[in-house]
Amino acid sequence: MLFLCYTCSKGSREPYYSLGGVDIMYFMNICTWSPEDEKEVERRRSNWKWPKGVKVIFEFLDLQGCRTFNIIDTDAKGLVASREEWIDIMIFETFPVYPFGVSKGLLKK
């Protein structure tokens, strides 16, 4: 299986390809923004909804501020759609991830 992954930083998209052979694949996004953009992030998030075809597994807000973490179940199209409205204000680090241990058991429920 071939996965197209992106590392995005305020408007740029640098694709790379990752080979994998797993039956379950999720993507983890680490989304970071500047402190001066905090109010704009709050404003946008209040009306924003996850795109169709994107299933949110986990979503966390960093209590130290200016960062969120999410794990989503989607394809490449959903991955791009979930970030397109934010690319001008956030830096994204995206990784294909695979659950193991206790996490794998929780996701099967």
Protein Blocks (a to p, Z undefined) as FASTA:
>chain_A
ZZdddddeehiacddddddddfbdcddddddddfklmmmmmmmmmmgccdehiacfbdcd
dfkgoiacddddddfklmmmmmmmmmmmpccdddddddehjllmmmmZZ
